[in-house]
């Protein structure tokens, strides 16, 4: 079932969203200072292309550095990636099959705006004490 959901997601928005994250990563890697932002963007691209079966959890020990990087991320890429998710969600609601995908796209907005201090894990590898921020 997870494969089918991922395939539908990929065809109806995941590919385009993933390309947006990939473009953000390439642009962020132009400057040495923003390479961590680019790496985070590539990590998010993998998640956005194939999200079902993954969970987003808080990274223990994330502090002021994550907050600073989230600010840089939001200025460089976060706000327009959030807009991309909104556009994808609106487009996905045009079909009955896409309505569930639109909800998934909207749930990804907080992570797309502030990815630092979070990690993406397989749902099967969650530690019992970890509570996912969201999972699909």
N, C-alpha and C positions, 0 to 999 in steps of 0.2 A: 504494500500500500504506500509506503514511504517513497519508493521509487516512482510510482505513478504520480504522486503529489509533486515530487521534485521535477518530474518531466513536464507536467502541466505548468508549473511555476516557471521553469526555464523557457518554455515556448511563449508564455504570455507575459513576460516582463523580466524574468531573471537575467536573460542574456543582455538586454539593454541596460539594466541597472548595473550588472557586473562590468560592462564596458565603461560606464560612467565612473565607477570606482577605480578601474584600471587607469583611465585617463587622469583622474585625480592623483593617483600614485605616481604616474610618470611625471606629471607637472611638479609634484612635491619633491621628487628626487633631483630636480634640476639644481637646487641649492643644497649645499652640504648640511646646513642647519636644519632643513626640513626633511631630511632622509627618514627619520623615525616616523614622520607623518605619512610618507610614501609607503613605508613598510606596513603601517597599520591599514592603509588603504588597500594594499594588495591582499592582506589578511581578510579584510571585510569583503573584498570582491569574491573570494572563494565562498564565503558564507552567503552572500546575496545570490550567487548563482545557484546554489544547491542547499537551501536552508532547512528542509525537513530532516529531522533526526539530530539537529544541533540544538544547543542551549547556550544562552549568554549568562555568565555568572560574574559576580564581582571578583576582582583579583585581590587576594589578601595583601595587605601592606601597601596598597596604592595610596599615595598621599598628595603632597603639594606638586610634585613633578607631573603627576597625571593630570591634575587640575590645570596646570600651565599648558601642557601639551593639548588638552582638550580645548583650551581657548585658542591656541594656534590652529588646531584642526578646524574648529568651527569657522574661523576667519578664512582659511584657505579653501576648505572643501565642504565642511559640514552643512552649511546653510543651503548650498545649491544641490547637494545630494539629497537633503530632506525635500526640497522642491521636486527633485526627480522622482522620489518615492510618491509624493502627492500626485504628480502627473500620471505616474504608472497606475496608482490606485484608481484614479478617475477613469482612465482607459480600461482598466480591468473590470470595472463595474458595468460596462456596456454589455457583458454577456453573463448569463447565469452562472456558468462555470467559474468566471473570473471574480465573482463577488467574494469568495473565500480568499482568493489571492490578494484582493484589495485590502482585506483585513490584515493579512500577513505583511503586506507592504507598509501599511500604516504603523504596525507594531515595531517595525524596524527603524522608524525615524529616531527614537531616542538614542539608539546605538549608533546610528549613522551620524548624529550630531556630536556625540561625546563617547568615542570608543575607548579612550585610554582609561585604565583602571578596571577594565572588563576583559574577559577572555571567552573565547568560543570553544566549546567542548562538545564531544559526542554525548548525546543523552544517555547512552549506556555506560559512559565512564564517569558519571556524576558521583561525587563522594556524598554519602548520606547527609552530611552536615551542610552541603552546598544547596542553596535554594536558588533556582534559576530566576533571573530577571524576566525572561520569557524564553519559551522553547516551542518548537513546532514539531 
